[in-house]
Amino acid sequence: MSSWDHRRRLAISSACSTTASVATAITAATAPAPVFNVEATSQLAGKAALATTFFHWGIHPWGIYALVSLALAFFAYNRGLPLTFRSVFYPLLGERIYGPWGNVIDILTVLATLFGLATSLGFGVGQAAAGLNFLFGWPDTPGFQVLLIVVITGMATASVVAGLDGVVVVETATGEVAEVTEELALGFGDA
């Protein structure tokens, strides 16, 4: 890979990360959650958006991610234990992490991750279907949302099966789409 390709991929990756974090606040301000009971794009919607954004991108979730990551890294790299969540319980369970208790811990970890991903996917598909309905008039029905879930899950599965090369392809394609979208917005934004 040339130096130019590496720099371009880094720029695309940075752009994707930046847009994702900014989009959270914009989405929350323009389409606030019903629990806030505020009118979209109002000053109260802005306050609700900041509260929602802080909940998603503030120190709370990142503290949890860091705590889990540090625990996994410590036991995997300093103690030579497997890179699974059961290793975090080694001080409490000792060698029993290799038995039924360890299996229960790993199963609960997988289920918690699965339910978290399913919740995020469900909320995201609802927003995507509403956006596609607004832009293109596509149906915003449960059947269409299931179709979106199947397509997104298929793309994610293909990316995972392809390994790191698949992740790079998906990331690069996402960056290219973001770049084209940005150029279109800058070129036709006032139209």
Protein Blocks (a to p, Z undefined) as FASTA:
>chain_A
ZZklmmmmmmmmmmmmmmmmmmmmmmmmmmccfklopaehiaklmmmmmmmmmmmmmmkl
mmmmmmmmmmmmmmmmmnopacbfklmmmmmnmmmlmmmmlmmmmmmmmmmmmmmmmmmm
mmmmmmmmmmmmmmnopacdfklmmmmmmmmmmmmmmmmmnommlmmmmmmmmmmmmmmm
mmmmmmmmmZZ
